[in-house]
Amino acid sequence: MNTEKVITAPSGYLAFVLVLVLIAGAALCFWAEQPAIGAIICVINFVFILPGLAIVNPNESKVLTLFGKYTGTVKHDGFFWVNPFTVKKKVSLRAFNLNGQQLKVNDSVGNPIEIAAVIVWQIKDTAKAVFSVENYLQYVNIQSEAAVRHLANSFPYDHIEDENASITLRGGSDQVGILLEKELNERLDRAGIEVLEARISHLAYAPEIAHAMLQRQQASAIIAARRLIVEGAVGMVEMALTKMEEKNIIELDEERKAAMVSNLLVVLCGDKSVSPIVNTGTLYH
């Protein structure tokens, strides 16, 4: 496997001046009726010197191959002259942004979900990107989709599906992003590509189960709220009975304690406000 070899090419300005001088010399020869010499000068100029001129823009590179052999990569921006017989392939070193398409997959417990990711990547090894894979742009797209699918299959959508899960797709977005970035770097290292950032950009239940899962989430939220209300109400009833006993406000037998506890729980746990009934008789009538 070829590894990147960065080379420093000579400046192209001297070669460009030489090209202009040879053009002037060829024109002079033709004017002096010496076409053979002028033709030789033109061949030297347009075959051996002019094709070697190359411009490298900022954050770009030129991968050079000579008769099928990799000779090096020019990464410094500027105007250069290289071997005129080399094939110069431009490779961008800029950061690319991949906005992945929405994929329909199953999470770790089998629920169908829709998921998509945004990935920022750039080429760190131009030789691997050009020679190790057929098309590095297509390679990134395919491997990114495979990594997102594998990630979605590894974790549940939420804790509702798996209460024992340490990481979920919905609740652990930061951890999921780190794991996705790590897996992508492992997959894309063959192509000399480094992933700078990977984040989940879209996450939702599939349409066929979205309504049912919403109802399930609402029911879970109601149950959690009721549990909190009951715990608070029991604590308040216990505190009320304790205070009444400490201050000897009234002595209640077990039957009346049960009735009082029942009434307080109805008042504290009810959805609607209650209408109190005032007892004007004795405690037992």
C-alpha positions as CSV (number, residue, x, y, z in Angstrom):
1,M,0.0,0.0,0.0
2,N,1.4,3.4,-1.0
3,T,1.9,5.9,1.8
4,E,2.1,9.6,1.3
5,K,5.5,11.1,0.4
6,V,5.5,14.9,0.4
7,I,7.9,16.5,-2.0
8,T,9.1,20.0,-2.6
9,A,9.0,20.9,-6.3
10,P,11.2,23.7,-7.8
11,S,9.6,27.1,-8.5
12,G,7.8,27.4,-11.8
13,Y,8.7,31.0,-12.4
14,L,12.1,30.3,-13.8
15,A,10.6,27.6,-16.1
16,F,7.9,30.1,-17.2
17,V,10.6,32.7,-18.1
18,L,12.4,30.0,-20.0
19,V,9.2,29.2,-21.9
20,L,8.8,32.8,-22.9
21,V,12.5,33.0,-24.0
22,L,12.1,29.8,-26.1
23,I,8.9,31.2,-27.7
24,A,10.8,34.3,-28.7
25,G,13.7,32.3,-30.0
26,A,11.5,30.1,-32.1
27,A,9.8,33.2,-33.5
28,L,13.2,34.7,-34.4
29,C,14.3,31.5,-36.1
30,F,11.1,31.4,-38.2
31,W,11.6,35.0,-39.1
32,A,15.3,34.3,-40.1
33,E,14.0,31.5,-42.3
34,Q,15.4,28.7,-40.2
35,P,12.2,26.6,-39.7
36,A,14.1,23.4,-38.6
37,I,15.7,25.1,-35.6
38,G,12.4,26.9,-34.8
39,A,10.5,23.6,-34.9
40,I,13.1,22.0,-32.5
41,I,12.8,24.9,-30.1
42,C,9.0,24.5,-30.2
43,V,9.2,20.8,-29.5
44,I,11.5,21.4,-26.5
45,N,9.3,24.2,-25.2
46,F,5.8,22.5,-25.6
47,V,6.8,18.9,-24.8
48,F,9.5,19.1,-22.2
49,I,9.0,22.4,-20.3
50,L,5.5,23.8,-20.6
51,P,3.6,20.6,-19.5
52,G,5.7,20.6,-16.3
53,L,4.2,23.8,-15.0
54,A,1.7,23.3,-12.2
55,I,-0.4,25.6,-9.9
56,V,-1.3,24.3,-6.4
57,N,-4.0,26.4,-4.7
58,P,-4.3,26.8,-0.9
59,N,-5.6,23.6,0.8
60,E,-5.1,21.6,-2.4
61,S,-2.4,19.1,-3.5
62,K,-1.1,17.4,-6.6
63,V,-0.5,13.7,-6.5
64,L,2.2,12.8,-9.1
65,T,2.6,9.5,-10.9
66,L,5.3,8.7,-13.5
67,F,4.6,5.8,-15.8
68,G,2.4,4.2,-13.2
69,K,4.6,4.8,-10.3
70,Y,3.8,7.1,-7.4
71,T,6.5,9.7,-7.1
72,G,5.2,12.1,-4.4
73,T,2.6,14.7,-3.4
74,V,3.1,18.5,-3.7
75,K,1.1,20.0,-0.8
76,H,2.6,23.5,-0.6
77,D,0.6,26.1,-2.5
78,G,2.3,28.1,-5.3
79,F,3.6,27.9,-8.8
80,F,5.9,24.9,-9.5
81,W,7.6,22.9,-12.2
82,V,7.6,19.1,-12.1
83,N,8.6,16.4,-14.5
84,P,6.5,17.0,-17.6
85,F,5.8,13.3,-18.1
86,T,4.1,12.9,-14.6
87,V,0.4,12.7,-14.3
88,K,-0.8,15.4,-11.9
89,K,-4.0,14.5,-10.0
90,K,-5.6,17.3,-7.9
91,V,-6.8,16.3,-4.5
92,S,-8.5,18.8,-2.2
93,L,-7.3,19.0,1.4
94,R,-10.3,21.1,2.5
95,A,-12.9,19.8,5.1
96,F,-15.9,18.1,3.5
97,N,-19.4,18.1,5.0
98,L,-21.5,15.0,4.5
99,N,-25.2,15.4,5.3
100,G,-26.3,11.8,5.4
101,Q,-29.7,10.7,4.1
102,Q,-32.3,9.5,6.5
103,L,-32.0,5.7,7.1
104,K,-34.8,3.4,8.3
105,V,-33.2,0.9,10.7
106,N,-34.1,-1.1,13.8
107,D,-32.6,-0.2,17.2
108,S,-31.2,-2.8,19.6
109,V,-34.6,-3.9,20.8
110,G,-36.1,-4.1,17.3
111,N,-38.1,-0.8,17.1
112,P,-38.0,0.7,13.6
113,I,-36.5,4.2,13.7
114,E,-35.3,6.9,11.3
115,I,-31.7,8.2,11.8
116,A,-29.3,10.5,9.9
117,A,-25.9,11.9,10.7
118,V,-23.8,14.9,9.7
119,I,-20.1,14.1,9.2
120,V,-17.1,16.5,8.8
121,W,-14.1,14.8,7.2
122,Q,-10.9,15.6,5.3
123,I,-8.1,13.8,3.5
124,K,-4.9,13.3,5.6
125,D,-3.1,10.9,3.3
126,T,-3.4,11.7,-0.4
127,A,-1.7,8.5,-1.5
128,K,-4.2,6.3,0.3
129,A,-7.1,8.3,-0.9
130,V,-6.0,8.0,-4.6
131,F,-4.5,4.6,-4.8
132,S,-6.2,2.5,-1.9
133,V,-9.8,2.9,-2.9
134,E,-11.6,3.3,-6.3
135,N,-13.4,6.5,-5.4
136,Y,-12.8,8.0,-2.0
137,L,-16.0,10.2,-2.2
138,Q,-18.2,7.1,-2.8
139,Y,-16.2,5.2,-0.2
140,V,-17.0,7.8,2.4
141,N,-20.7,7.8,1.6
142,I,-21.0,4.0,1.8
143,Q,-18.9,3.5,4.9
144,S,-20.7,6.3,6.7
145,E,-24.1,4.8,6.0
146,A,-22.8,1.4,7.3
147,A,-21.4,3.0,10.4
148,V,-24.7,4.8,11.2
149,R,-26.7,1.6,10.7
150,H,-24.4,-0.4,13.0
151,L,-24.6,2.4,15.6
152,A,-28.4,2.4,15.5
153,N,-28.5,-1.4,15.9
154,S,-26.3,-1.3,18.9
155,F,-28.4,1.0,21.2
156,P,-32.0,1.4,22.1
157,Y,-33.9,4.5,21.1
158,D,-34.7,5.5,24.7
159,H,-34.8,4.1,28.2
160,I,-38.5,3.3,27.8
161,E,-37.5,0.3,25.6
162,D,-34.5,-0.8,27.8
163,E,-34.4,0.6,31.3
164,N,-31.0,-1.0,32.0
165,A,-29.3,0.6,29.0
166,S,-26.3,2.8,29.9
167,I,-26.4,4.7,26.5
168,T,-29.4,5.5,24.4
169,L,-29.7,7.1,21.0
170,R,-32.0,9.8,22.3
171,G,-30.4,10.5,25.7
172,G,-26.7,10.0,25.0
173,S,-26.2,12.1,21.9
174,D,-22.7,13.2,23.0
175,Q,-21.5,9.7,23.7
176,V,-23.2,8.4,20.6
177,G,-21.4,11.0,18.5
178,I,-18.0,10.0,20.0
179,L,-18.6,6.4,19.3
180,L,-19.7,7.2,15.7
181,E,-16.6,9.3,15.1
182,K,-14.4,6.5,16.4
183,E,-16.0,3.9,14.2
184,L,-15.8,6.1,11.2
185,N,-12.1,6.8,11.7
186,E,-11.5,3.0,11.9
187,R,-13.5,2.4,8.7
188,L,-12.0,5.3,6.7
189,D,-8.4,4.9,7.7
190,R,-7.9,2.6,4.7
191,A,-8.6,5.6,2.4
192,G,-6.4,8.0,4.3
193,I,-9.4,10.0,5.6
194,E,-9.8,11.6,9.0
195,V,-13.2,12.3,10.5
196,L,-13.2,15.6,12.4
197,E,-16.8,15.5,13.8
198,A,-19.8,13.2,13.6
199,R,-23.2,14.0,15.0
200,I,-26.7,12.6,14.8
201,S,-28.8,15.1,12.9
202,H,-32.1,13.3,12.8
203,L,-33.6,10.8,15.1
204,A,-37.3,9.7,15.3
205,Y,-39.5,6.7,15.4
206,A,-40.6,5.3,12.1
207,P,-44.1,6.6,11.0
208,E,-45.8,3.3,11.5
209,I,-45.1,3.2,15.3
210,A,-44.6,6.9,16.0
211,H,-48.2,7.4,17.3
212,A,-48.1,4.3,19.5
213,M,-44.7,5.2,21.0
214,L,-45.9,8.7,21.7
215,Q,-48.8,7.3,23.7
216,R,-46.4,5.1,25.5
217,Q,-44.2,8.0,26.4
218,Q,-47.2,10.0,27.6
219,A,-48.4,7.1,29.7
220,S,-44.9,6.6,31.3
221,A,-44.8,10.4,32.1
222,I,-48.2,10.2,33.7
223,I,-47.2,7.2,35.8
224,A,-44.0,8.9,36.9
225,A,-45.9,12.0,37.9
226,R,-48.5,9.9,39.8
227,R,-45.8,8.1,41.6
228,L,-44.2,11.3,42.7
229,I,-47.6,12.7,43.9
230,V,-48.4,9.6,45.9
231,E,-45.0,9.6,47.6
232,G,-45.4,13.2,48.5
233,A,-49.0,12.7,49.7
234,V,-48.0,9.7,52.0
235,G,-45.2,11.9,53.5
236,M,-47.6,14.7,54.2
237,V,-50.2,12.3,55.8
238,E,-47.5,10.8,57.9
239,M,-46.3,14.2,59.0
240,A,-49.9,15.3,59.9
241,L,-50.5,12.3,62.1
242,T,-47.1,12.7,63.8
243,K,-47.7,16.4,64.6
244,M,-51.2,15.7,65.9
245,E,-49.8,13.0,68.3
246,E,-46.9,15.1,69.4
247,K,-49.1,18.1,70.3
248,N,-51.9,16.0,71.7
249,I,-54.5,17.8,69.5
250,I,-56.7,14.7,69.3
251,E,-56.6,11.0,70.0
252,L,-57.7,8.9,67.1
253,D,-58.4,5.1,67.1
254,E,-57.2,3.0,64.3
255,E,-60.5,3.2,62.5
256,R,-60.5,7.0,62.5
257,K,-56.8,7.1,61.6
258,A,-57.6,5.0,58.5
259,A,-60.5,7.3,57.6
260,M,-58.4,10.4,58.0
261,V,-55.6,8.9,55.9
262,S,-58.1,7.9,53.2
263,N,-59.6,11.4,53.1
264,L,-56.2,13.1,53.0
265,L,-55.0,10.9,50.2
266,V,-58.2,11.6,48.2
267,V,-57.6,15.4,48.6
268,L,-53.9,15.3,47.9
269,C,-53.9,12.8,45.0
270,G,-57.1,13.7,43.2
271,D,-57.1,15.3,39.8
272,K,-59.8,17.8,40.6
273,S,-60.4,19.9,43.7
274,V,-62.6,18.3,46.3
275,S,-65.6,19.8,48.1
276,P,-65.2,19.4,51.9
277,I,-68.1,18.3,54.0
278,V,-68.3,19.9,57.5
279,N,-69.3,17.5,60.3
280,T,-71.3,19.5,62.9
281,G,-72.0,16.6,65.1
282,T,-69.6,14.4,67.1
283,L,-66.6,12.7,65.7
284,Y,-68.4,9.3,65.5
285,H,-71.7,10.6,64.1
